[in-house]
Amino acid sequence: MPAAHTFAFLPAPADIPPDVNIDTVVADVADDGVSAPSADVPGLQAVVARAKEQGLDLKVVVLAQNPWRDEQLRDIASAVGREDGGTVLVLSPSWVGSYSDTLSRVTVEDAQDHAYTGNAVQSASNFADEILGPGEPYGLITAGLLVLVGGAVAATWVVRSRRKSGVARDGD
């Protein structure tokens, strides 16, 4: 009888593209929050500064070309974030990746969806605006739903109690 094979599904290790030196990127980001081609640096520094003024520790990394897979951008963002902390946005010409040690993955990925512009400064600005902007008023939505459900329960109780009292009167 052949030996049984057991397969374990393990998470894939971080896959940083060979042309990206994380130590160099981390050192560049530590300086001003930006690691990007020189033409984009001033605009990205302004976005990072604006985010910092509003309480978001944002770092932006821009790659000149797309890596083999878009997941590699998130791997780069995670590696930079583990070294420097905060929220990291990594942009390439066609893809976006992100990481945050303070924000939920849902929040970061929602903001990331607004960063597909093809222009690094605009993409970073959209990302920051989405995170810093007013969120959905979930407290108000929840309160409204509670009032609606409570009203429905109260109306049902009133109707049922009237039916019962009507049945009791008819039986007298």
C-alpha positions in Angstrom: 0.0 0.0 0.0 1.4 3.4 -0.8 2.1 5.8 2.0 -0.6 8.4 2.7 0.4 11.9 2.0 -0.5 14.7 4.3 -0.7 18.2 3.0 -0.5 21.2 5.3 -1.6 24.5 4.0 0.8 27.1 5.4 0.7 30.8 4.8 3.1 31.9 2.0 6.2 33.7 3.3 6.5 37.3 2.5 7.7 37.8 -1.0 9.6 40.9 -1.6 10.6 41.5 -5.3 14.3 41.0 -5.8 14.8 44.6 -7.0 13.4 46.1 -3.7 15.9 46.5 -0.8 13.7 46.8 2.3 16.5 48.2 4.4 17.0 51.0 1.9 13.2 51.7 1.7 12.9 51.7 5.5 15.9 54.1 5.8 14.3 56.4 3.1 10.9 56.3 4.8 12.4 57.0 8.2 13.7 60.3 6.9 10.5 62.0 5.7 7.8 59.3 5.4 8.4 58.8 1.7 10.4 56.5 -0.5 9.7 57.4 -4.1 11.1 58.7 -7.4 12.4 62.3 -6.9 9.6 63.8 -9.0 6.9 62.6 -6.6 8.7 63.3 -3.3 7.6 66.9 -2.7 3.9 66.1 -3.3 4.0 62.9 -1.2 5.8 64.8 1.6 2.9 67.2 1.6 0.4 64.4 1.8 2.3 62.7 4.6 2.6 66.0 6.6 -1.2 66.7 6.1 -2.0 63.2 7.4 0.3 63.6 10.4 -1.4 66.9 11.3 -4.7 65.0 11.4 -3.2 62.1 13.5 -2.4 59.6 10.8 1.2 58.2 10.8 1.4 57.6 7.1 4.3 56.4 5.0 4.3 56.2 1.2 6.5 53.9 -0.9 6.3 54.3 -4.7 7.8 51.7 -7.0 8.8 52.7 -10.6 7.4 49.4 -12.0 4.9 46.7 -11.1 6.3 43.6 -9.3 5.4 40.2 -10.6 2.3 39.9 -8.4 0.2 42.6 -6.7 0.4 40.8 -3.4 4.1 41.7 -3.2 3.0 45.4 -2.6 1.3 44.3 0.6 4.4 42.3 1.6 6.5 45.4 1.1 4.0 47.5 3.1 4.0 44.9 5.9 7.8 44.8 6.0 8.1 48.6 6.2 5.3 48.8 8.7 6.9 46.2 11.0 10.1 48.2 11.0 8.7 51.7 11.2 5.1 51.3 12.4 2.1 53.3 11.3 0.1 53.0 8.1 2.1 52.2 4.9 0.8 52.7 1.4 2.8 51.1 -1.4 2.1 52.2 -5.0 3.3 50.9 -8.3 2.0 52.0 -11.8 -1.0 49.7 -11.7 -1.3 48.3 -8.2 -1.7 49.3 -4.6 -0.8 47.6 -1.3 -1.1 48.7 2.3 -0.5 47.8 5.9 -1.4 49.4 9.2 -0.7 48.6 12.8 -3.4 50.9 14.1 -6.3 50.7 11.6 -8.5 47.7 10.7 -7.8 45.8 7.5 -11.3 46.8 6.3 -10.6 50.5 6.8 -7.2 50.3 5.0 -8.5 48.2 2.1 -11.5 50.5 1.6 -9.1 53.5 1.5 -6.8 51.5 -0.8 -9.7 51.1 -3.3 -9.6 54.9 -3.8 -5.8 54.9 -4.5 -5.9 53.5 -8.1 -5.3 56.6 -10.1 -2.0 56.1 -11.8 -0.7 59.3 -10.2 1.3 58.6 -6.9 0.5 62.0 -5.3 -3.2 61.8 -6.1 -3.4 58.2 -5.0 -1.8 58.9 -1.7 -4.0 61.9 -1.2 -7.1 59.9 -1.9 -6.0 57.2 0.4 -5.4 59.6 3.3 -8.6 61.5 2.6 -10.6 58.3 2.8 -9.0 57.3 6.1 -9.2 60.8 7.6 -12.7 61.7 6.3 -15.8 61.3 8.2 -16.8 57.6 8.4 -20.2 56.1 8.0 -22.5 57.2 10.8 -22.9 53.7 12.2 -24.1 55.0 15.6 -26.9 56.9 14.0 -27.8 54.0 11.7 -27.9 51.6 14.7 -30.0 54.0 16.7 -32.4 54.3 13.8 -32.7 50.6 13.4 -33.3 50.1 17.1 -36.1 52.7 17.1 -37.6 51.0 14.0 -37.5 47.5 15.5 -38.7 48.8 18.9 -41.6 50.6 17.2 -42.5 47.4 15.3 -42.4 45.4 18.5 -44.6 48.0 20.3 -47.1 48.1 17.5 -47.3 44.3 17.4 -47.9 44.2 21.2 -50.6 46.8 21.0 -52.4 44.9 18.2 -52.2 41.6 20.0 -53.4 43.1 23.3 -56.4 44.7 21.5 -57.2 41.4 19.9 -57.1 39.6 23.3 -59.3 42.2 25.0 -61.7 42.1 22.1 -62.0 38.3 22.4 -62.5 38.6 26.2 -65.3 41.1 25.7 -67.0 39.0 23.0 -67.0 36.0 25.4 -68.7 37.9 28.2 
